Amino acid sequence: MENPATGEPLARVTDAGTADALKALDAAVGVQSRWAASTPAACAPTSTSTAASSWRNHT
């Protein structure tokens, strides 16, 4: 992904296909009941870590 004004890179975007999306969906479904039963305080470190990792990997 590039800044249209400068052409400088803004982020890297993974080129994933249907199989990748289905694999991610299956993984999410597999842990959804545990995630739903967790408290917000228990989920926060995972959410924060995932967001930070996504930001680092896409800048």
C-alpha positions as CSV (number, residue, x, y, z in Angstrom):
1,M,0.0,0.0,0.0
2,E,1.5,3.3,-1.0
3,N,0.8,7.0,-0.3
4,P,-0.7,8.2,-3.5
5,A,0.7,11.7,-3.1
6,T,4.3,10.6,-2.5
7,G,4.5,7.0,-3.7
8,E,6.1,6.1,-0.3
9,P,5.1,2.8,1.2
10,L,2.5,3.0,4.0
11,A,2.0,-0.6,4.7
12,R,2.5,-4.1,3.5
13,V,-0.7,-6.0,2.7
14,T,-0.7,-9.8,2.7
15,D,-1.9,-11.4,-0.4
16,A,-4.2,-14.1,1.0
17,G,-6.7,-16.3,-0.8
18,T,-9.9,-18.1,0.1
19,A,-8.0,-21.0,1.7
20,D,-6.2,-18.6,4.0
21,A,-9.4,-16.8,5.0
22,L,-11.1,-20.1,5.7
23,K,-8.2,-21.3,7.8
24,A,-8.3,-18.0,9.9
25,L,-12.1,-18.4,10.2
26,D,-11.8,-22.0,11.5
27,A,-9.2,-20.9,14.0
28,A,-11.4,-18.1,15.3
29,V,-14.4,-20.4,15.5
30,G,-12.3,-22.8,17.5
31,V,-11.6,-20.3,20.3
32,Q,-14.7,-18.2,20.2
33,S,-16.4,-19.8,23.1
34,R,-13.4,-19.4,25.4
35,W,-12.9,-15.8,24.2
36,A,-16.6,-15.0,24.8
37,A,-16.3,-16.4,28.4
38,S,-13.3,-14.3,29.2
39,T,-13.4,-11.0,31.0
40,P,-12.4,-7.8,29.2
41,A,-9.4,-7.6,31.4
42,A,-8.3,-11.1,30.4
43,C,-8.7,-10.2,26.7
44,A,-7.0,-6.9,26.7
45,P,-3.4,-8.1,26.6
46,T,-4.1,-10.4,23.6
47,S,-6.0,-7.6,21.8
48,T,-3.3,-5.1,22.5
49,S,-0.5,-7.5,21.4
50,T,-2.3,-8.4,18.2
51,A,-2.9,-4.8,17.3
52,A,0.7,-3.9,18.0
53,S,2.0,-6.8,16.0
54,S,-0.3,-6.0,13.1
55,W,0.9,-2.4,13.1
56,R,4.6,-3.4,13.2
57,N,4.1,-5.9,10.4
58,H,2.3,-3.4,8.2
59,T,4.3,-0.3,8.4
